[in-house]
Amino acid sequence: MKKVNLHSHTQFCDGKASMDIMAESAFNKGFETWGFSPHSPVPIESPCNMSSDDVEAFIDEATRLKKKYAGRMEILTGMEIDYLTKQSNPSSPYYQNINLDYRIGSVHYVPTQTGVLVDCDGNPERFKKYLAEFFNGDLEYVVKTYFSQITKMIEAGGFDIVGHIDKIAGNASEVDSEIENTDWYKQLVEDAIRAAVRKNLTIEINTKAYGSRGRFYPDLRWWNLLKELNAKVIFSTDAHHPDKVDAGLDDAVQLYFNNSLS
């Protein structure tokens, strides 16, 4: 099986190394294909997303690296595009007109009960703070709205890969350890996966948190459904550090294809 990763971040967003260093690390780890996918420019204040002013420089650097590794490692130019609103999402003309090899559609921001977009990604302590400060402590609202955003993004289209489809579970489970066992939560994830399959989208199995938190996105419990639906999947490390370019990747591949999931 080819060693491939299409989800990575560098100096152009919240990554911790340059594209050059990340590519070198990927090559040394035996990757045959490496994709760069900075967090897209967004029309709101964000410390994690790239600036629209840097898009051209990003494309130019990716082009340079494609030439540098030609014949040794395939370099692909992607972008992880946030679904925010009907006007700002992967299907928007702005993102469609960027010259990319592929697009990842992801949800990081959840609108509050008054419509203010709040970043619900990041570490659990920040999530707990934001839950109290912006969402009146209503965890069920946040989770249901997150999946509503996922569903709207899938229906709108304009991208190739669904990024970490159930990532809200990582933080939500730190507030309520039983939330993933509730019937309503299970239905939300199943509906999202089925919607992605109907649209013939590739579903990312995100391996970034396996070493630190012992989990994948989507969670292991959903992998049998992916298989039953013959879902197209891709394993991605969501790497932000050069020493994490293959974090959890081999474990995920082995688990997925060993046919022993319960």
C-alpha positions as CSV (number, residue, x, y, z in Angstrom):
1,M,0.0,0.0,0.0
2,K,1.4,3.4,-1.0
3,K,2.4,5.7,1.9
4,V,0.2,8.8,1.3
5,N,-0.8,11.8,3.4
6,L,-3.0,14.6,2.1
7,H,-3.6,16.5,5.4
8,S,-0.8,18.7,6.7
9,H,-0.1,22.2,8.0
10,T,2.9,24.5,7.8
11,Q,4.0,28.0,8.3
12,F,1.2,29.3,6.2
13,C,-1.4,28.6,8.9
14,D,-0.9,27.0,12.3
15,G,1.8,24.5,11.4
16,K,5.1,24.5,13.3
17,A,7.5,24.1,10.3
18,S,8.1,25.3,6.8
19,M,6.8,23.4,3.8
20,D,10.4,22.5,2.8
21,I,11.1,20.9,6.2
22,M,7.8,19.1,6.3
23,A,8.4,17.7,2.8
24,E,11.9,16.6,3.7
25,S,10.6,14.8,6.8
26,A,7.9,13.1,4.8
27,F,10.4,12.0,2.2
28,N,12.7,10.6,4.9
29,K,9.7,8.7,6.3
30,G,9.1,7.0,3.0
31,F,6.0,8.8,1.8
32,E,5.3,8.4,-1.9
33,T,2.7,11.2,-2.0
34,W,2.5,14.2,0.3
35,G,-0.2,16.8,0.3
36,F,-0.1,20.3,1.8
37,S,-3.5,21.5,3.1
38,P,-3.3,24.9,4.9
39,H,-6.4,26.0,6.8
40,S,-8.2,28.2,4.3
41,P,-8.5,32.0,4.5
42,V,-11.7,32.9,6.3
43,P,-13.7,36.1,6.6
44,I,-13.4,36.2,10.4
45,E,-10.6,36.7,12.8
46,S,-8.6,33.5,13.3
47,P,-5.1,32.8,14.5
48,C,-5.1,29.3,12.8
49,N,-6.2,30.1,9.3
50,M,-3.9,31.4,6.5
51,S,-4.2,34.9,5.1
52,S,-5.7,35.4,1.7
53,D,-2.5,37.4,1.0
54,D,-0.4,34.3,1.3
55,V,-2.3,32.0,-1.1
56,E,-0.2,32.9,-4.1
57,A,3.0,32.3,-2.1
58,F,1.7,29.0,-0.9
59,I,0.9,27.9,-4.4
60,D,4.3,29.0,-5.6
61,E,6.1,27.1,-2.9
62,A,4.1,24.0,-3.6
63,T,5.0,24.3,-7.2
64,R,8.7,24.6,-6.3
65,L,8.6,21.5,-4.1
66,K,6.8,19.5,-6.9
67,K,9.8,20.2,-9.1
68,K,12.3,19.5,-6.3
69,Y,10.8,16.0,-5.5
70,A,9.8,15.1,-9.1
71,G,10.4,11.4,-9.6
72,R,11.0,10.8,-5.9
73,M,7.8,11.9,-4.1
74,E,4.6,13.3,-5.5
75,I,3.7,16.7,-4.0
76,L,0.1,17.8,-4.1
77,T,-1.4,21.2,-3.5
78,G,-4.6,21.1,-1.3
79,M,-6.4,23.2,1.2
80,E,-8.5,22.5,4.3
81,I,-11.5,24.7,3.8
82,D,-13.9,25.6,6.6
83,Y,-17.6,25.4,6.3
84,L,-18.8,28.6,8.0
85,T,-22.0,29.7,6.3
86,K,-23.9,29.3,3.1
87,Q,-21.7,32.1,1.7
88,S,-18.4,30.9,3.0
89,N,-17.7,27.2,2.5
90,P,-15.7,24.9,0.1
91,S,-18.3,25.4,-2.7
92,S,-17.9,29.2,-2.7
93,P,-16.4,30.7,-5.9
94,Y,-13.4,32.1,-4.0
95,Y,-12.2,28.6,-3.0
96,Q,-13.2,27.0,-6.3
97,N,-11.1,29.5,-8.2
98,I,-7.8,28.7,-6.3
99,N,-5.7,26.3,-8.4
100,L,-5.6,23.2,-6.2
101,D,-5.2,19.5,-6.7
102,Y,-7.8,18.7,-4.0
103,R,-9.9,20.2,-1.3
104,I,-10.7,19.0,2.2
105,G,-13.9,20.2,3.7
106,S,-13.9,20.5,7.5
107,V,-15.9,22.1,10.4
108,H,-14.1,23.8,13.2
109,Y,-16.4,26.7,13.9
110,V,-19.9,26.3,15.4
111,P,-22.4,29.2,15.4
112,T,-23.8,30.1,18.9
113,Q,-27.5,30.4,19.6
114,T,-27.1,34.0,18.4
115,G,-25.2,33.1,15.3
116,V,-21.6,34.0,16.4
117,L,-19.1,31.6,15.0
118,V,-16.9,30.1,17.7
119,D,-13.9,27.8,17.2
120,C,-14.8,24.5,18.9
121,D,-11.6,22.7,17.9
122,G,-8.4,23.0,20.0
123,N,-7.7,21.7,23.5
124,P,-10.5,20.5,25.8
125,E,-9.9,23.2,28.5
126,R,-10.4,25.9,26.0
127,F,-13.5,24.1,24.7
128,K,-15.0,23.9,28.2
129,K,-14.3,27.6,28.7
130,Y,-16.0,28.5,25.3
131,L,-18.9,26.1,26.1
132,A,-19.7,28.1,29.2
133,E,-18.9,31.5,27.8
134,F,-20.5,31.4,24.4
135,F,-23.0,28.5,24.5
136,N,-24.6,28.7,27.9
137,G,-23.1,25.3,28.7
138,D,-25.4,23.6,26.3
139,L,-23.2,20.7,25.0
140,E,-26.1,19.0,23.1
141,Y,-26.7,22.2,21.2
142,V,-23.0,22.4,20.2
143,V,-22.7,18.8,19.1
144,K,-26.0,18.9,17.1
145,T,-25.1,22.2,15.5
146,Y,-21.6,20.8,14.6
147,F,-23.2,17.9,12.7
148,S,-25.7,20.2,11.1
149,Q,-22.7,22.2,9.7
150,I,-21.1,18.9,8.5
151,T,-24.3,18.0,6.8
152,K,-24.7,21.4,5.1
153,M,-21.1,21.2,3.9
154,I,-21.6,17.8,2.4
155,E,-24.8,18.9,0.6
156,A,-23.1,22.0,-0.7
157,G,-20.2,20.1,-2.1
158,G,-17.2,21.7,-3.8
159,F,-14.6,19.4,-2.1
160,D,-13.1,15.9,-2.3
161,I,-12.4,14.7,1.3
162,V,-14.5,15.1,4.5
163,G,-12.0,16.0,7.2
164,H,-12.3,14.5,10.7
165,I,-16.0,14.0,10.4
166,D,-16.7,13.5,14.1
167,K,-13.9,15.6,15.6
168,I,-16.3,17.4,18.0
169,A,-16.4,14.1,19.9
170,G,-12.9,14.6,21.1
171,N,-13.8,17.7,23.1
172,A,-17.4,16.8,23.8
173,S,-16.4,13.5,25.5
174,E,-14.2,15.4,27.9
175,V,-17.3,17.2,29.1
176,D,-19.7,14.2,29.0
177,S,-17.9,10.8,28.8
178,E,-21.1,9.0,27.8
179,I,-22.1,11.3,25.0
180,E,-20.9,9.0,22.2
181,N,-23.0,6.2,23.6
182,T,-26.3,8.1,23.4
183,D,-28.8,7.2,20.6
184,W,-29.1,10.7,19.4
185,Y,-25.4,11.1,19.0
186,K,-24.9,7.8,17.2
187,Q,-27.7,8.8,14.8
188,L,-25.9,12.1,14.0
189,V,-22.6,10.4,13.1
190,E,-24.3,7.7,11.1
191,D,-26.4,10.2,9.2
192,A,-23.2,12.2,8.4
193,I,-21.3,9.2,7.2
194,R,-24.2,8.0,5.0
195,A,-24.6,11.5,3.5
196,A,-20.9,11.6,2.6
197,V,-21.1,8.2,1.0
198,R,-24.2,9.2,-1.0
199,K,-22.2,12.2,-2.3
200,N,-19.3,9.8,-3.3
201,L,-16.9,11.8,-1.0
202,T,-13.8,10.3,0.5
203,I,-13.9,10.1,4.3
204,E,-10.7,10.9,6.1
205,I,-9.6,8.7,8.9
206,N,-7.6,11.3,10.8
207,T,-4.8,9.7,12.9
208,K,-3.3,12.8,14.6
209,A,-4.8,12.1,18.0
210,Y,-4.0,8.4,18.3
211,G,-0.7,8.8,20.1
212,S,-1.9,11.5,22.5
213,R,-5.5,10.6,23.0
214,G,-5.9,7.1,21.8
215,R,-8.5,7.9,19.2
216,F,-9.1,8.4,15.5
217,Y,-11.7,10.6,13.7
218,P,-14.0,9.0,12.8
219,D,-13.8,6.9,16.0
220,L,-13.0,3.2,15.7
221,R,-16.6,2.3,16.5
222,W,-17.6,3.7,13.1
223,W,-15.2,1.8,10.9
224,N,-17.5,-1.2,10.4
225,L,-20.1,1.1,9.0
226,L,-17.5,2.6,6.6
227,K,-16.8,-0.9,5.4
228,E,-20.4,-1.9,5.1
229,L,-21.1,1.1,3.0
230,N,-18.0,0.6,0.9
231,A,-17.0,4.1,1.8
232,K,-14.0,5.6,0.1
233,V,-11.5,6.3,2.9
234,I,-8.1,7.9,3.1
235,F,-5.7,7.9,6.1
236,S,-4.3,11.3,7.0
237,T,-2.0,12.4,9.9
238,D,-3.1,16.1,10.0
239,A,0.6,16.8,10.7
240,H,1.6,20.1,12.2
241,H,5.1,19.1,13.2
242,P,7.9,17.5,11.1
243,D,8.3,14.7,13.7
244,K,4.6,13.9,13.4
245,V,4.3,13.4,9.7
246,D,3.3,9.7,10.1
247,A,1.8,9.9,13.6
248,G,-0.7,7.0,14.0
249,L,-0.8,6.2,10.3
250,D,0.6,2.6,10.4
251,D,-1.6,1.8,13.4
252,A,-4.8,3.0,11.6
253,V,-4.0,1.1,8.4
254,Q,-3.3,-2.1,10.2
255,L,-6.5,-1.8,12.4
256,Y,-8.7,-0.9,9.4
257,F,-7.6,-3.8,7.2
258,N,-7.2,-6.6,9.8
259,N,-10.9,-7.4,9.6
260,S,-11.2,-7.9,13.4
261,L,-13.1,-4.8,14.5
262,S,-15.8,-5.6,16.9
